[in-house]
Amino acid sequence: MLNINFDASVRCNPGISISLIVCDYKGEFLARAMKFFESKLCPKKAEALAFRCVTITMAELHQRCTL
């Protein structure tokens, strides 16, 4: 089991910052990632984009680990 925390922040320069932290079931740190998009999105759309990016990233990591 993995604990995945993510967040998106909307900046006024304009852009969106997405961050991701992955820990195992014991709370031990496994991975982190951060990405910046130059885009003007409202906070709800930024969170949706963050969720999509996290889902894709975790699927890719899972595929690499099971090969």
C-alpha positions as CSV (number, residue, x, y, z in Angstrom):
1,M,0.0,0.0,0.0
2,L,1.2,3.5,-0.9
3,N,0.3,6.9,0.5
4,I,0.2,9.4,-2.3
5,N,-0.1,13.1,-1.5
6,F,-0.4,15.7,-4.2
7,D,-1.3,19.4,-4.5
8,A,-1.7,22.1,-7.1
9,S,-1.1,25.8,-6.6
10,V,-2.1,28.5,-9.0
11,R,0.4,31.4,-9.3
12,C,-0.2,34.9,-10.7
13,N,2.8,34.8,-13.0
14,P,0.7,32.8,-14.6
15,G,1.3,29.2,-13.9
16,I,0.4,26.1,-12.0
17,S,2.7,24.1,-9.8
18,I,2.0,20.5,-9.1
19,S,3.8,18.5,-6.4
20,L,3.6,14.8,-5.5
21,I,5.0,12.8,-2.5
22,V,4.9,9.0,-2.2
23,C,5.4,7.1,1.0
24,D,5.0,3.4,1.9
25,Y,2.6,2.0,4.5
26,K,5.1,2.7,7.3
27,G,5.3,6.4,6.3
28,E,8.8,6.0,4.8
29,F,9.6,8.4,1.9
30,L,9.8,6.7,-1.5
31,A,9.6,9.4,-4.2
32,R,8.7,13.0,-4.9
33,A,8.0,15.0,-8.1
34,M,7.2,18.6,-9.0
35,K,6.2,20.1,-12.3
36,F,5.4,23.7,-13.4
37,F,2.9,24.5,-16.2
38,E,2.6,27.9,-17.8
39,S,-1.1,28.1,-18.0
40,K,-4.0,30.1,-16.7
41,L,-6.4,27.7,-15.0
42,C,-8.8,28.2,-12.1
43,P,-7.9,26.3,-8.9
44,K,-10.5,23.5,-9.5
45,K,-9.1,22.8,-13.0
46,A,-5.6,23.0,-11.6
47,E,-6.5,20.3,-9.0
48,A,-8.0,18.2,-11.7
49,L,-4.9,18.5,-13.8
50,A,-2.8,17.5,-10.7
51,F,-4.9,14.4,-10.1
52,R,-4.5,13.4,-13.8
53,C,-0.8,13.9,-13.7
54,V,-0.4,12.0,-10.5
55,T,-2.6,9.1,-11.8
56,I,-0.5,8.9,-15.0
57,T,2.8,9.1,-13.1
58,M,1.9,6.4,-10.7
59,A,0.6,4.1,-13.4
60,E,3.9,4.5,-15.3
61,L,5.9,3.8,-12.1
62,H,3.8,0.8,-11.3
63,Q,4.4,-0.5,-14.9
64,R,8.2,-0.1,-14.5
65,C,8.3,-1.9,-11.2
66,T,6.3,-4.9,-12.4
67,L,8.3,-5.5,-15.6
